[in-house]
């Protein structure tokens, strides 16, 4: 399977700027383990095979436990996630699947109980970013694993 178009080649300046935006999260107030969970959960919700594949590999390289990755789809029922992780996942789901009335106060309040204003702002930009990546990769049907080497996830041991 090949992508419909090569958006990286067709819009190289926009792609570079978006990559730079995404790389900025490495300096954000959100810890890498939560960034991994957020990227993977949003990608699951959106059905982005390319991003699910990449973020499982990335999380594995960062030392995430396989069982937690398996439990991510059922994080509400799983005992494997901390209150901070749960708040981040609920925030991710609320922003990824915006309802008619936006984000519920209860979700916001749970997030504010775990995150500072700066952290919640950074988390929101992170959710925005992964949702945009999901949309471009779904739109152009980018196959899982296509850019493993380019994105540095070829060393995950998951081929």
Phi, psi and omega in degrees: 000133177243153178298156177299311172220162176265091185296333177295320180283323183285330181229060188299323181290318178295318178300313180300318180293323180289323174298316179299317177302314181294323179291336179297338181293341177296338178257008184281175180282356182264128183293151184305322182296321178287322176302317179298315181296318180296313180300316182289317182294315178299320180294323175297312182299321182277348181071035180267099183300317180302312184287322176301312179303310183295317185283334171295315180296316180297313179299321178298316178296330179277001176094010178295140180287136180304321183298321178295324177295321177292327182278350186302322180295339180236038187303330180295326182267349184272140176275005189273000185242139181285164176303322179295316178295319179298318179296319178295319180291320177295319177297317178300313180295320181296320181281330180286322180243065182303127178274176181303329183252021177076216182265127181297145178304322182297323179291317178298314181297321177295320179294318180293334178290336183252338186234140173291171178300316179298313180298318181292323175297312178299318179299320179297316177296325177297315179296319177302316183296310183293326176296322177293316177301316179302315184295317180290321181287328175288315182304319184257012174050054178285122184287146177305139175084354186301321184246026182308311182295314181300322181266005173074022180253010180289346179267014184284342185081007179245097181249000000 
